[in-house]
Amino acid sequence: GSKPQEGGVFVKAVGSDQMVQVTKNAGDCCPAWSPDGQTLAFSRFTENEFQIYTVLVSPAPDGAWKVGAEKKLNTSGITPRRGEVAWSADGKTLAFAGGAGIILLNPADASAHRLTEPPPLAEDWGPSFSPDGKRVLFVRSRDTGFSEEIMTIPVYGGSVARVASEPARILGPPQWSFDGQSVIFASDRNSHPALWRV
């Protein structure tokens, strides 16, 4: 927005014209619904770093929206490197890019552990949990340039597997299909942004 209070996170019911402003900070981005549809996790870029917040958001019986107070999450001293966040299928874990790898955070007790360890001069980002909750999808980018890789790893750790190698910039986190059998991602391959499936 043209004024600081005009920017932020908004919600809108499918099929409705009513839009509700949930946050009023222009540095907010990357909202993600919890699986039960009651909580939004989002990132806020302030003082040159990202912080992760949650806020309760639910439709009221009168058709309005109830918005709770924002809660800043304790990330156990790990500073998010990018804004994207993802919920696990059971709603008990948030994934984000911290340092150079993917971090899994339990918001209830602020425990965090590193899921991926990229090689030197590489960064993992854009996590997405599989529908069955068993795997995490992410992008591995290298400082040496393209190609970028879409990878997957078991949620409890282990060996990474390459899903796709993309000879162009990947635009945002890749997403699982609902049946977990394919991955959809955006790329600017040939300087023409488009959606792809593998």
C-alpha positions in Angstrom: 0.0 0.0 0.0 0.9 3.7 -0.3 0.9 3.9 3.5 2.6 1.5 6.0 -0.7 0.4 7.6 -2.2 -0.5 4.3 0.2 -3.5 3.8 0.1 -6.8 5.5 -1.7 -10.2 5.4 -5.3 -10.4 4.3 -7.9 -13.2 4.2 -10.9 -13.7 2.0 -13.4 -16.5 1.9 -13.7 -18.3 -1.5 -16.8 -16.9 -3.3 -17.0 -13.8 -1.0 -16.2 -10.2 -1.8 -15.3 -9.4 1.8 -11.6 -9.1 2.5 -10.2 -8.7 6.1 -6.9 -7.3 6.9 -5.2 -9.6 9.5 -1.9 -7.7 9.9 -0.9 -4.1 9.3 2.8 -4.4 8.6 4.2 -3.9 5.1 7.1 -6.3 5.9 4.7 -9.3 6.4 4.8 -12.1 3.8 4.3 -15.7 3.0 1.2 -16.6 5.0 0.4 -20.3 5.4 -2.8 -21.9 6.9 -2.5 -24.5 9.6 -4.2 -27.8 8.5 -7.2 -27.1 10.7 -7.7 -23.7 9.0 -7.6 -21.8 12.3 -4.1 -20.4 12.4 -2.0 -18.4 10.0 1.8 -18.6 10.2 3.6 -15.7 8.4 7.0 -14.0 8.3 7.8 -10.4 9.1 10.9 -8.7 7.7 12.0 -6.1 10.2 15.4 -4.8 11.3 17.0 -6.6 8.3 15.9 -10.1 9.4 12.9 -12.4 9.2 10.8 -13.4 12.2 8.0 -15.9 12.3 4.5 -15.2 13.8 1.2 -16.9 14.2 -2.2 -15.5 14.5 -5.6 -17.1 15.1 -8.0 -16.4 12.2 -11.5 -17.9 12.0 -14.8 -17.1 10.4 -17.5 -16.0 12.9 -21.1 -17.2 12.7 -22.2 -13.8 11.4 -20.0 -14.1 8.4 -17.3 -11.8 9.8 -13.8 -12.9 10.7 -12.4 -13.2 14.2 -8.7 -12.2 14.3 -6.6 -12.9 17.4 -3.4 -11.3 18.7 -0.2 -11.9 16.8 2.3 -14.3 18.5 6.0 -14.1 17.7 7.5 -17.6 17.7 10.7 -18.5 19.5 12.9 -20.1 16.8 15.6 -21.3 19.3 18.1 -18.7 18.2 17.9 -19.8 14.5 17.2 -16.8 12.3 15.0 -17.5 9.3 16.9 -16.8 6.1 13.8 -16.4 3.9 10.1 -15.8 4.5 8.5 -19.1 3.4 7.0 -21.3 6.1 5.1 -24.6 5.9 2.9 -26.6 8.3 3.2 -30.3 8.8 0.1 -32.4 8.1 -0.6 -32.7 11.9 -0.2 -29.0 12.6 2.6 -29.6 15.2 5.6 -28.5 13.2 6.6 -25.5 11.1 9.4 -25.7 8.5 11.5 -22.8 7.4 14.9 -22.0 5.8 17.4 -21.1 8.5 21.1 -20.8 8.0 21.7 -22.7 4.8 19.3 -25.6 5.5 15.7 -26.5 6.3 14.7 -26.2 10.0 11.8 -28.0 11.7 10.3 -26.1 14.6 7.8 -27.2 17.2 5.9 -24.0 18.1 4.6 -25.5 21.3 8.0 -25.9 23.0 10.3 -23.9 20.7 12.4 -27.0 20.0 14.1 -26.8 16.6 16.4 -29.1 14.6 18.1 -28.9 11.3 16.6 -31.3 8.7 19.0 -30.6 5.7 22.7 -29.9 5.4 23.4 -28.6 1.9 26.8 -28.8 0.4 29.2 -25.8 0.4 28.0 -22.8 -1.6 24.4 -24.1 -1.6 21.2 -23.1 0.2 18.0 -25.0 0.9 14.7 -23.1 0.9 10.9 -23.3 0.2 9.9 -26.3 2.3 6.6 -28.1 1.7 5.3 -31.2 3.7 3.9 -34.1 1.7 0.2 -34.8 2.3 1.0 -37.9 4.3 3.4 -35.9 6.5 6.3 -38.3 5.7 8.5 -36.2 3.4 9.6 -32.6 3.0 10.0 -31.0 -0.4 12.5 -28.1 -0.9 14.6 -26.2 -3.4 18.4 -26.4 -3.4 20.0 -23.3 -5.0 23.8 -23.0 -5.6 25.9 -19.8 -5.5 27.5 -21.0 -8.7 24.2 -20.4 -10.6 21.7 -22.7 -12.4 20.4 -25.3 -12.4 18.3 -25.3 -9.3 17.1 -28.6 -7.9 13.9 -29.7 -6.3 14.7 -32.3 -3.6 12.8 -34.4 -1.0 13.9 -35.8 2.3 12.1 -38.0 4.9 10.7 -35.8 7.7 12.9 -37.6 10.2 16.0 -37.1 8.2 18.1 -39.3 6.0 19.2 -39.2 2.3 17.9 -36.5 0.0 16.4 -37.5 -3.4 16.3 -35.2 -6.4 12.8 -34.8 -7.9 13.8 -32.4 -10.7 16.6 -30.3 -12.0 15.5 -26.9 -13.4 17.7 -24.9 -15.7 16.1 -21.6 -14.6 15.1 -19.8 -11.5 12.4 -21.4 -9.4 9.8 -18.9 -8.4 8.6 -19.7 -4.9 8.3 -23.0 -3.0 7.2 -26.1 -5.0 4.0 -27.7 -3.8 2.8 -31.3 -3.6 -0.4 -32.4 -5.4 -3.1 -33.5 -3.0 -2.4 -37.2 -3.7 1.3 -36.8 -3.1 2.1 -38.2 -6.6 3.4 -35.1 -8.3 5.0 -31.7 -7.6 3.9 -28.4 -9.1 6.4 -25.5 -9.3 6.8 -22.1 -11.0 9.9 -21.4 -13.2 11.0 -18.6 -15.5 12.4 -21.1 -18.0 13.2 -19.4 -21.3 12.3 -16.0 -19.6 8.6 -17.0 -19.7 7.2 -17.6 -16.2 5.0 -20.7 -16.1 3.8 -23.6 -14.0 5.3 -27.0 -14.4 4.5 -30.5 -13.0 6.7 -33.4 -12.4 
